[in-house]
């Protein structure tokens, strides 16, 4: 009898050990250690930041491309950068100064997005707060644009709401308990990949929006290329003999058109066609005047040899060149509108809000 009892006892102990072993192989959700998916959480933050920019870019299109958070922050950064720093960037990167700025901004956004994703996992809602703070910077930058109005805040606000929602969805999906028997790993599950793919698609819309702007720019460029420069009714005097000194290394008296180049301070250069261009002269004048492009070219053009000097050219520097310019004298237009005697400055304002002042006496000193 004792042998039988011992056999049953041994069998029962074996079953107990098997049950215990099975329980150990499939621990409960509560006892499972936290998953270490640092990469997935960081990627979640980066995607959320990308959604902020992508949605902001799309919402800005019907308002003004300058209202997008990415371009607004970049433009405000340029405006607030000290002159010596801008000159350093131009000297270092040349005409690639703006791509360098965009790359630097993109790297910073990726890093901040990754930090937001990691902090959202550990100390919610700090990650969301980071996105909100980035949005506050975007709103501030957008409202600093010269043409800004109340509508400029919406692209960033809508983008931040979409970005925070994206971050919450992705992080929440990573925290869903695994089913019993499913091995944990750093790789996200299928639902997370679907959400991440959707977020990436929304962010990619920024590229589509940029392409739209690029097409608009291409249209303006084509419009300029189709324009035929009129023949001057009053040509420039002939270049005196001997103006070109003929010394090796010395530039010619007239700089070829292909040697001229342009460096813009604006990240988005205004793109106007001949149909949308107009000139309005108003203020301290007897009669206001608004001219379309057709009105302008209907006037009598003149040709003059004019020296163009870069604003950053030093005394004796090489950033200067002579060229034959064809245009229409401002003096004639100002005579028609009747400038008040006490007006001393001509304030020129671009369609994007850029301004420059010129003394009236310089503009009216003759063609």
C-alpha positions in Angstrom: 0.0 0.0 0.0 2.8 2.3 0.8 4.3 1.7 -2.5 1.1 2.6 -4.3 0.7 5.7 -2.3 4.2 6.7 -3.1 3.5 6.1 -6.8 0.4 8.3 -6.8 2.2 10.9 -4.8 5.0 10.9 -7.3 2.5 11.2 -10.2 0.7 14.1 -8.6 4.0 15.9 -7.9 4.9 15.5 -11.5 1.6 17.0 -12.7 2.0 19.9 -10.2 5.5 20.5 -11.6 4.1 20.5 -15.1 1.4 23.0 -14.3 3.9 25.2 -12.5 6.2 24.9 -15.5 3.4 25.9 -17.9 2.5 28.9 -15.8 6.1 30.0 -15.8 6.3 29.7 -19.6 3.3 31.9 -20.0 3.4 34.6 -17.4 0.4 36.8 -16.9 0.1 40.2 -18.4 0.5 41.9 -15.0 3.8 40.0 -14.3 5.4 40.6 -17.7 8.3 43.0 -17.5 8.0 46.3 -19.4 8.8 46.0 -23.1 12.0 47.8 -24.2 10.9 49.1 -27.5 13.0 52.3 -27.4 13.3 52.5 -31.2 9.6 52.1 -31.8 8.8 54.9 -29.3 11.4 57.2 -30.8 10.0 56.5 -34.3 6.5 57.3 -33.0 7.7 60.8 -31.9 9.5 61.4 -35.2 6.4 60.5 -37.1 4.2 62.7 -34.9 6.5 65.6 -35.5 6.4 64.9 -39.3 2.6 64.9 -39.1 2.7 68.3 -37.5 4.7 69.6 -40.5 2.8 67.7 -43.1 -0.6 68.8 -42.0 0.6 72.3 -41.4 1.9 72.5 -44.9 -1.4 71.3 -46.4 -3.5 73.7 -44.4 -1.2 76.6 -45.3 -1.6 76.1 -49.1 -5.0 77.8 -49.4 -3.9 80.5 -46.9 -0.3 81.3 -47.9 2.7 79.0 -48.1 4.5 81.4 -45.8 2.1 80.3 -43.0 3.4 76.8 -42.9 5.2 76.1 -39.7 8.4 74.8 -41.3 8.8 77.8 -43.7 7.6 80.3 -41.0 10.2 79.1 -38.5 12.9 79.1 -41.1 12.1 82.6 -42.4 11.9 84.0 -38.9 15.3 82.4 -38.1 16.8 84.1 -41.1 15.2 87.4 -40.0 16.5 87.1 -36.4 20.0 85.9 -37.4 22.7 88.6 -36.8 24.2 90.0 -40.0 27.6 88.5 -39.3 26.0 85.0 -39.0 24.1 85.4 -42.3 27.3 86.5 -44.0 29.1 83.5 -42.6 26.4 81.2 -43.9 26.6 82.8 -47.4 30.4 82.7 -47.5 30.4 79.0 -46.3 27.5 77.6 -48.3 27.1 80.1 -51.1 23.8 79.6 -52.9 23.2 76.4 -50.8 22.7 78.4 -47.6 19.0 77.7 -47.6 19.3 73.9 -48.2 21.8 73.9 -45.4 19.2 75.7 -43.1 16.5 73.2 -44.1 18.7 70.2 -43.4 19.7 71.6 -40.0 16.1 72.3 -39.1 15.1 68.8 -40.2 17.8 67.2 -38.1 16.7 69.2 -35.0 13.0 68.3 -35.6 13.9 64.6 -35.9 15.9 64.7 -32.6 13.1 66.6 -30.7 10.5 64.2 -32.1 12.5 61.2 -30.9 12.8 62.7 -27.5 9.1 63.4 -27.4 8.3 59.8 -28.2 10.6 58.4 -25.5 9.3 60.8 -22.9 5.7 60.2 -23.8 6.3 56.5 -22.9 8.0 57.2 -19.6 6.3 60.4 -18.4 3.1 61.1 -20.3 2.2 63.7 -21.4 5.6 65.3 -21.5 6.1 64.1 -25.1 2.8 65.8 -26.1 3.9 69.0 -24.3 7.1 69.1 -26.4 5.0 69.0 -29.6 2.7 71.7 -28.2 5.8 73.9 -27.4 7.1 73.3 -30.9 3.7 74.4 -32.2 3.9 77.6 -30.1 7.2 78.4 -31.8 5.6 77.8 -35.2 2.6 80.1 -34.3 4.9 82.8 -33.1 7.1 82.5 -36.3 4.0 82.6 -38.6 2.7 85.7 -36.9 6.0 87.4 -37.5 5.7 87.3 -41.3 5.0 90.7 -42.8 1.8 89.6 -44.5 0.5 87.6 -41.5 -3.1 87.8 -40.3 -5.2 85.7 -37.9 -5.5 82.9 -40.4 -1.7 82.3 -40.2 -2.1 80.5 -36.8 -4.4 77.7 -38.2 -1.8 75.6 -40.1 0.3 75.1 -37.0 -2.6 74.7 -34.7 -4.2 72.0 -36.9 -0.8 70.4 -37.4 -0.2 70.2 -33.6 -3.6 68.6 -32.9 -2.9 66.0 -35.6 0.6 65.4 -34.3 -0.4 64.9 -30.7 -3.2 62.6 -31.7 -0.8 60.6 -33.8 1.7 60.4 -30.9 -1.0 59.2 -28.5 -2.3 56.6 -30.9 1.1 55.1 -31.7 2.3 55.1 -28.0 -1.0 53.6 -26.9 -0.7 50.8 -29.5 2.7 49.9 -28.2 1.4 49.6 -24.7 -1.4 47.1 -25.6 -0.7 43.9 -23.7 0.5 41.0 -25.8 -1.7 37.8 -26.0 -0.5 34.8 -24.0 2.1 32.8 -25.9 3.2 35.8 -28.1 6.9 36.5 -27.7 7.8 40.1 -26.9 10.4 41.9 -29.1 11.5 45.4 -30.0 9.6 45.1 -33.3 6.2 46.8 -33.3 3.1 44.7 -34.0 1.0 44.9 -37.2 -1.5 47.5 -35.8 1.4 49.8 -34.9 2.8 49.4 -38.4 -0.5 50.3 -40.0 -0.8 53.4 -37.8 2.8 54.3 -38.5 2.2 53.9 -42.2 -0.8 56.1 -42.1 1.2 58.8 -40.2 4.0 58.6 -42.7 1.5 59.0 -45.6 0.1 62.2 -44.0 3.6 63.5 -43.4 4.5 62.7 -47.0 1.7 65.1 -48.0 4.2 67.9 -47.2 6.2 66.7 -50.1 3.2 66.8 -52.4 2.4 70.3 -51.1 6.0 71.3 -51.9 5.6 69.9 -55.3 2.5 72.0 -55.8 4.4 75.1 -54.8 7.2 74.0 -57.1 4.8 73.7 -60.0 3.6 77.2 -59.3 7.2 78.5 -59.3 7.8 76.7 -62.5 4.8 78.4 -64.0 6.2 81.8 -63.0 9.6 81.0 -64.4 8.0 79.9 -67.7 6.1 83.1 -67.8 9.3 85.1 -67.4 11.0 83.1 -70.1 8.2 83.8 -72.5 8.5 87.6 -72.0 10.3 89.3 -74.8 12.4 92.3 -73.7 11.3 95.4 -75.6 13.7 97.3 -77.8 14.7 100.6 -76.1 13.5 103.7 -77.8 16.4 105.5 -76.1 19.4 103.2 -76.3 22.4 103.5 -74.0 25.4 105.5 -75.2 28.1 103.4 -76.8 30.8 102.0 -74.6 34.0 104.2 -74.9 36.9 102.6 -76.7 39.5 101.2 -74.2 36.9 100.5 -71.5 38.1 96.9 -71.5 41.7 97.1 -70.4 42.6 93.7 -71.7 44.6 92.5 -68.7 44.5 88.8 -67.9 42.3 88.2 -64.9 40.5 91.5 -65.2 36.8 91.4 -65.8 35.3 93.0 -68.9 33.6 96.4 -68.6 30.2 94.9 -69.3 29.5 91.8 -67.2 27.8 89.1 -69.2 24.3 88.3 -68.1 25.1 84.7 -67.4 27.7 85.8 -64.8 25.1 87.6 -62.7 23.6 85.5 -59.8 21.0 86.0 -57.1 21.1 85.3 -53.4 17.7 85.7 -51.7 17.1 86.4 -48.1 13.6 85.1 -48.4 13.1 81.3 -48.1 10.0 81.6 -50.5 10.7 84.1 -53.2 7.5 85.8 -54.5 6.4 84.2 -57.8 4.3 86.6 -59.9 3.2 86.3 -63.5 2.6 89.2 -65.8 -1.1 88.8 -65.2 -0.8 89.1 -61.4 1.9 91.8 -61.3 0.9 95.4 -60.5 2.5 98.6 -59.4 0.7 101.0 -57.0 2.0 104.5 -56.2 0.2 106.2 -53.3 0.8 108.1 -50.2 2.1 111.7 -50.3 1.1 112.2 -53.9 -1.6 114.3 -55.7 -3.0 111.4 -57.7 -2.7 107.7 -56.9 -1.7 105.4 -59.7 -2.0 101.6 -60.3 -0.4 100.1 -63.3 -0.7 96.5 -64.6 2.2 94.9 -66.4 0.6 95.6 -69.8 0.2 99.3 -68.7 3.9 99.4 -67.9 5.2 97.8 -71.1 3.0 100.1 -73.2 5.3 102.9 -72.0 8.5 104.0 -73.7 11.5 102.0 -72.5 15.0 103.3 -72.2 18.4 101.6 -71.9 21.2 102.6 -69.6 24.5 101.2 -68.5 24.2 100.8 -64.7 26.6 99.4 -62.1 25.0 96.8 -59.8 26.8 96.3 -56.5 26.1 93.7 -53.9 25.0 95.2 -50.5 27.7 93.2 -48.8 30.5 94.3 -51.2 33.4 95.9 -49.4 35.3 98.9 -50.8 37.4 97.7 -53.7 35.5 94.3 -53.6 34.7 92.3 -56.7 30.9 91.9 -56.0 30.0 94.5 -58.6 29.3 94.6 -62.3 28.2 96.8 -65.2 25.3 95.8 -67.4 22.9 97.3 -69.9 19.5 97.6 -68.3 16.2 98.3 -70.1 13.3 99.7 -68.2 11.0 102.6 -67.5 12.2 105.7 -65.6 10.6 106.1 -62.1 10.9 109.9 -62.5 8.3 109.9 -65.3 5.8 108.0 -63.0 6.5 110.2 -60.0 6.0 113.3 -62.1 2.6 112.0 -63.2 1.4 111.3 -59.7 2.7 114.6 -58.3 4.9 113.9 -55.3 4.4 116.3 -52.4 7.3 118.7 -51.8 7.7 117.5 -48.2 8.0 113.9 -49.2 11.6 112.8 -48.9 11.5 109.0 -49.1 10.1 106.4 -51.5 9.1 103.3 -49.7 8.9 100.2 -51.9 7.0 97.3 -50.6 7.1 93.8 -52.1 4.1 91.5 -52.3 5.6 89.4 -49.5 6.0 92.5 -47.2 9.7 93.2 -47.9 10.4 96.9 -47.8 13.3 99.2 -48.9 13.5 102.9 -48.7 15.1 105.2 -51.3 15.5 109.0 -51.1 13.1 110.7 -53.6 15.9 113.0 -54.9 17.9 109.9 -56.0 14.9 108.4 -57.8 14.0 111.7 -59.6 17.6 112.8 -60.5 17.0 111.8 -64.2 17.0 108.7 -66.3 
